[in-house]
Amino acid sequence: MDGKRQHSIRTQTVPVTDSDVNVSGYIFDIKKYAIHDGPGIRTTVFLKGCPLQCRWCHNPESWKTSPEPGFRRSRCVRCGRCETVCQSQAITFPDGYPVTDARKCVLCGRCVTECLAEAREIIGRQVTVAEVMAEIRKDVIFYDESGGGATFSGGEPLMQPDFLLALLNRCRAEGIHTAVDTTCHAQGRLMQRVAAAADLLLCDIKHMDSTTHERYTGVPNNLILANIRALAEIDKQMIVRIPVVPGFNDDDTNIADTARFVQSLQAVRRIDILPYNRGGLEKSVRLTSQADLMEAKAPDDEKMAHIARTLRGYGFDVKIGG
């Protein structure tokens, strides 16, 4: 990109209505100045909800579609204020520290407000398209200069299709480049609608063996691979991303199988490889229903370089880190 706005690369027209701005959805974060979620400098919006439960997940707070209570035990001073103000009696102190019964919690936020140690939070919030766009617009100058834009991630953003499509439509109407970071585990027709509205898709391939894929993510990979192949057939601009997780998918056989599959697509020439990090483990302990995550060792530079060389041998442009 030459730093200009992306109007010229768009070949399809998506209707935009004033009602788009009133559509609402659930997000858990907005990250400014992101440089690993598509080209240039970007604003990445993280939507709640995911059909996968990857055992190495970096964002386990994304699994549930709706907001949920969070608790940082290390900050708690055990003052008991949260239990006192909880009108639904969802908080108890069985072992000297507060425990929240998510079935009783109504997310009123009183415990968050009253916690002087800031140990409590509500993870996720409902926002409108207008509110998200107000944040995205703040950095338009950086998109213009770098060829960046807005990226919609998660979780799986296609879990909230109306919200996602309204955001994509509004960005397109304002000339803001869009990328969707997706597992591609979605109904094929929806995948095609999102592809028509977005400028770029960032598509994960986690493992080529469906049984292994299901064991570590909760779902088989047949729908994912079928969607990726269908997107390639319509010549959609797409970057394949491989999260490199030692002990799961970093062996030479799986990397070669993945390379051959992507090579068969012809339209895809770039693969990003993303090294595992343990950030999800630290986040998971904040959740009322903790995620069952594996603890792996991050791949070293030599391992990442070896995988990159292998993929380049199949003719791909390979970037480490996305």
Wavefront OBJ file of the C-alpha trace (Angstrom):
o trace
v 0.000 0.000 0.000
v 1.231 3.511 -0.761
v -0.343 5.208 2.255
v -3.500 6.262 0.418
v -6.990 5.299 1.503
v -8.185 1.963 0.183
v -11.173 2.984 -2.002
v -9.487 1.889 -5.210
v -9.088 -1.778 -4.231
v -12.804 -2.306 -3.631
v -14.726 -3.876 -6.440
v -17.995 -4.757 -4.699
v -20.666 -2.453 -3.363
v -22.226 -3.138 0.044
v -25.386 -1.168 0.904
v -24.960 1.103 3.922
v -27.914 2.416 5.891
v -28.208 4.826 8.780
v -29.579 1.973 10.873
v -26.139 0.322 10.840
v -24.894 2.725 13.507
v -27.553 1.535 15.969
v -26.670 -2.160 15.706
v -25.033 -3.348 18.921
v -22.776 -6.199 19.956
v -20.400 -7.343 22.665
v -16.676 -6.613 22.701
v -13.977 -7.143 25.310
v -11.204 -4.862 24.070
v -10.124 -2.302 21.490
v -6.397 -2.239 20.764
v -4.888 0.871 19.183
v -1.731 1.016 17.039
v -1.778 -2.731 16.307
v 0.884 -3.835 13.815
v 0.345 -7.634 13.751
v -3.306 -7.763 12.657
v -3.025 -6.869 8.986
v -1.133 -4.276 6.936
v -0.026 -0.947 8.394
v -1.100 0.558 11.696
v -4.510 -0.698 12.757
v -7.222 -0.500 15.372
v -8.205 -4.018 16.398
v -11.665 -4.595 17.854
v -12.066 -7.839 19.823
v -15.577 -9.331 19.731
v -16.912 -11.749 22.337
v -17.825 -15.329 21.472
v -16.005 -18.256 19.845
v -17.130 -21.706 18.619
v -13.641 -23.100 19.325
v -11.972 -23.613 22.686
v -8.321 -23.912 21.704
v -6.251 -25.237 24.570
v -3.526 -22.645 23.925
v -5.970 -19.739 23.476
v -4.489 -16.281 24.041
v -7.934 -14.741 24.637
v -10.004 -17.190 26.748
v -12.111 -14.247 27.900
v -13.530 -14.269 24.363
v -15.156 -17.705 24.597
v -18.485 -16.545 26.016
v -20.580 -14.275 23.829
v -21.901 -12.216 26.741
v -20.073 -10.261 29.473
v -18.849 -12.206 32.500
v -17.436 -11.427 35.956
v -13.669 -11.353 36.379
v -11.536 -11.481 39.529
v -7.829 -10.853 40.124
v -7.063 -12.845 43.271
v -3.571 -11.354 43.636
v -5.085 -7.896 44.181
v -7.754 -8.945 46.675
v -7.325 -7.655 50.263
v -10.246 -9.792 51.532
v -12.132 -6.821 52.929
v -15.540 -8.409 52.291
v -17.104 -5.334 50.699
v -18.041 -7.264 47.553
v -20.028 -9.824 49.527
v -21.818 -7.100 51.465
v -22.982 -5.136 48.414
v -23.979 -8.152 46.287
v -27.783 -8.116 46.341
v -28.040 -11.407 44.428
v -25.906 -13.207 47.056
v -23.588 -14.513 44.347
v -20.392 -13.917 46.369
v -19.193 -16.085 49.258
v -15.882 -16.527 51.132
v -15.407 -20.312 51.511
v -11.597 -20.217 51.815
v -10.955 -16.657 52.917
v -11.154 -15.322 49.346
v -14.332 -14.356 47.472
v -15.898 -16.851 45.074
v -18.555 -15.748 42.590
v -21.421 -18.035 41.568
v -21.875 -17.098 37.902
v -25.393 -18.588 37.938
v -26.504 -16.009 40.483
v -24.445 -13.049 39.280
v -26.554 -10.469 37.406
v -23.544 -8.340 36.390
v -24.878 -5.291 38.212
v -21.315 -4.039 38.759
v -21.725 -3.090 42.423
v -18.833 -5.300 43.512
v -16.612 -3.739 40.841
v -17.446 -0.223 41.981
v -16.977 -1.037 45.674
v -13.687 -2.951 45.310
v -11.023 -0.514 46.527
v -8.241 -2.874 45.423
v -9.604 -2.992 41.838
v -9.595 -6.783 41.970
v -12.998 -7.114 40.307
v -14.121 -6.407 36.752
v -16.807 -7.192 34.222
v -15.182 -8.657 31.123
v -16.964 -7.499 27.997
v -19.443 -4.734 27.303
v -22.261 -3.982 24.915
v -21.526 -1.225 22.404
v -23.116 0.174 19.271
v -21.525 0.447 15.849
v -21.531 4.223 16.320
v -19.463 3.893 19.513
v -16.918 1.579 17.905
v -16.622 3.780 14.833
v -15.940 6.789 17.043
v -12.834 4.965 18.335
v -11.757 3.772 14.888
v -12.002 7.269 13.391
v -9.582 8.698 15.959
v -6.653 7.081 14.135
v -7.583 7.670 10.503
v -4.416 9.741 10.004
v -2.313 6.696 10.924
v -4.253 4.472 8.529
v -3.684 6.987 5.732
v 0.058 7.181 6.343
v 0.690 3.457 6.809
v -1.931 1.733 4.644
v -3.617 0.446 7.790
v -7.209 0.294 8.941
v -9.531 -1.612 11.264
v -9.302 -5.304 12.137
v -12.149 -7.265 13.714
v -10.952 -10.157 15.829
v -12.033 -12.185 18.861
v -12.874 -14.817 19.695
v -14.619 -15.365 16.411
v -16.202 -12.166 15.063
v -18.588 -14.150 12.840
v -20.375 -15.256 16.036
v -21.985 -11.785 15.950
v -22.772 -11.512 12.217
v -25.138 -8.535 12.223
v -22.770 -6.481 14.359
v -19.725 -7.459 12.302
v -21.374 -6.778 8.953
v -22.656 -3.395 10.128
v -19.123 -2.450 11.223
v -17.657 -3.592 7.905
v -20.304 -1.679 5.964
v -19.683 1.515 7.916
v -15.911 1.275 7.501
v -16.305 0.744 3.785
v -18.616 3.752 3.511
v -15.918 5.869 5.187
v -13.042 4.475 3.117
v -11.384 2.606 5.991
v -9.583 -0.632 5.073
v -10.920 -3.670 6.950
v -9.539 -7.060 7.944
v -11.357 -9.911 9.678
v -9.330 -12.319 11.808
v -11.357 -15.539 11.665
v -11.237 -19.228 12.502
v -13.361 -19.807 9.370
v -15.578 -22.100 11.459
v -18.884 -20.652 10.272
v -21.745 -21.418 7.924
v -20.503 -21.094 4.356
v -23.082 -18.542 3.234
v -22.202 -16.262 6.147
v -18.517 -16.654 5.364
v -19.184 -15.466 1.827
v -21.186 -12.430 3.029
v -18.369 -11.366 5.319
v -15.826 -11.940 2.563
v -17.808 -9.620 0.275
v -17.850 -6.868 2.899
v -14.221 -7.103 4.111
v -11.043 -6.107 2.270
v -8.841 -8.825 3.783
v -9.349 -12.081 5.675
v -6.817 -13.467 8.151
v -7.603 -17.187 8.229
v -6.195 -19.602 10.807
v -5.127 -23.140 9.974
v -4.335 -24.830 13.268
v -3.820 -28.476 12.239
v -4.414 -30.540 9.106
v -5.482 -33.712 10.925
v -9.150 -33.334 11.843
v -9.044 -35.712 14.826
v -6.091 -33.885 16.378
v -7.720 -30.558 15.572
v -10.890 -31.556 17.409
v -8.971 -32.902 20.414
v -7.244 -29.547 20.953
v -9.914 -27.075 19.782
v -13.243 -28.811 20.373
v -14.247 -28.913 16.687
v -13.079 -30.835 13.575
v -11.397 -28.908 10.759
v -13.507 -29.968 7.755
v -15.722 -26.857 7.747
v -12.706 -24.590 8.241
v -10.754 -26.054 5.330
v -13.841 -26.066 3.097
v -14.438 -22.375 3.781
v -10.810 -21.475 3.110
v -10.906 -23.353 -0.185
v -14.160 -21.619 -1.166
v -12.675 -18.199 -0.364
v -9.659 -18.978 -2.524
v -11.926 -19.969 -5.403
v -13.471 -16.490 -5.444
v -9.944 -15.033 -5.322
v -10.508 -13.320 -1.973
v -7.510 -11.451 -0.571
v -6.428 -13.701 2.266
v -3.478 -14.380 4.551
v -3.232 -17.829 6.143
v -1.977 -17.791 9.727
v -0.552 -20.735 11.660
v -0.324 -20.484 15.452
v 2.827 -22.489 16.223
v 2.103 -24.521 19.366
v 4.858 -26.957 20.444
v 3.529 -30.451 20.969
v 0.449 -29.750 18.875
v 1.228 -28.644 15.328
v 4.928 -27.780 15.041
v 6.121 -31.121 13.647
v 7.531 -31.292 10.119
v 4.727 -33.542 8.851
v 1.935 -31.167 9.816
v 3.801 -28.118 8.530
v 4.379 -29.825 5.178
v 0.739 -30.978 4.987
v -0.409 -27.434 5.697
v 1.923 -26.016 3.046
v 0.642 -28.434 0.418
v -2.972 -27.612 1.217
v -2.390 -23.859 0.977
v -0.295 -24.352 -2.172
v -3.290 -26.033 -3.805
v -5.333 -22.858 -3.289
v -3.143 -20.892 -5.744
v -4.655 -17.535 -4.739
v -2.890 -17.500 -1.339
v 0.770 -16.540 -1.416
v 1.422 -15.429 2.158
v 1.535 -17.383 5.420
v 2.118 -15.802 8.823
v 3.435 -18.003 11.633
v 2.548 -16.908 15.157
v 4.584 -18.269 18.094
v 2.667 -19.546 21.110
v 2.783 -17.421 24.236
v 1.400 -18.128 27.685
v -0.677 -14.960 27.999
v -3.908 -16.932 27.937
v -2.948 -18.834 31.088
v -2.596 -15.598 33.010
v -5.955 -14.355 31.742
v -7.812 -17.616 32.403
v -7.406 -17.418 36.189
v -9.421 -14.173 36.146
v -12.488 -15.944 34.750
v -15.280 -17.264 36.957
v -15.295 -20.460 34.884
v -11.599 -21.009 34.229
v -10.571 -22.277 30.803
v -8.790 -25.635 30.595
v -5.622 -24.485 28.861
v -2.437 -26.396 28.159
v 0.920 -25.031 29.218
v 3.455 -25.266 26.436
v 6.934 -23.861 26.010
v 7.174 -21.037 23.491
v 9.002 -22.081 20.298
v 12.526 -20.684 20.122
v 13.856 -18.547 17.284
v 15.565 -21.538 15.659
v 12.300 -23.503 15.527
v 10.396 -20.567 14.034
v 13.146 -19.994 11.472
v 13.049 -23.697 10.517
v 9.278 -23.581 9.954
v 9.644 -20.377 7.940
v 12.295 -21.977 5.717
v 10.074 -25.005 5.143
v 7.115 -22.869 4.089
v 9.263 -20.654 1.882
v 10.414 -23.813 0.155
v 6.847 -24.189 -1.087
v 6.977 -20.705 -2.606
v 5.236 -18.701 0.136
v 5.990 -15.247 1.457
v 6.364 -16.001 5.165
v 6.239 -13.539 8.027
v 7.026 -14.486 11.613
v 4.713 -12.787 14.072
v 1.933 -11.715 11.702
l 1 2 3 4 5 6 7 8 9 10 11 12 13 14 15 16 17 18 19 20 21 22 23 24 25 26 27 28 29 30 31 32 33 34 35 36 37 38 39 40 41 42 43 44 45 46 47 48 49 50 51 52 53 54 55 56 57 58 59 60 61 62 63 64 65 66 67 68 69 70 71 72 73 74 75 76 77 78 79 80 81 82 83 84 85 86 87 88 89 90 91 92 93 94 95 96 97 98 99 100 101 102 103 104 105 106 107 108 109 110 111 112 113 114 115 116 117 118 119 120 121 122 123 124 125 126 127 128 129 130 131 132 133 134 135 136 137 138 139 140 141 142 143 144 145 146 147 148 149 150 151 152 153 154 155 156 157 158 159 160 161 162 163 164 165 166 167 168 169 170 171 172 173 174 175 176 177 178 179 180 181 182 183 184 185 186 187 188 189 190 191 192 193 194 195 196 197 198 199 200 201 202 203 204 205 206 207 208 209 210 211 212 213 214 215 216 217 218 219 220 221 222 223 224 225 226 227 228 229 230 231 232 233 234 235 236 237 238 239 240 241 242 243 244 245 246 247 248 249 250 251 252 253 254 255 256 257 258 259 260 261 262 263 264 265 266 267 268 269 270 271 272 273 274 275 276 277 278 279 280 281 282 283 284 285 286 287 288 289 290 291 292 293 294 295 296 297 298 299 300 301 302 303 304 305 306 307 308 309 310 311 312 313 314 315 316 317 318 319 320 321 322
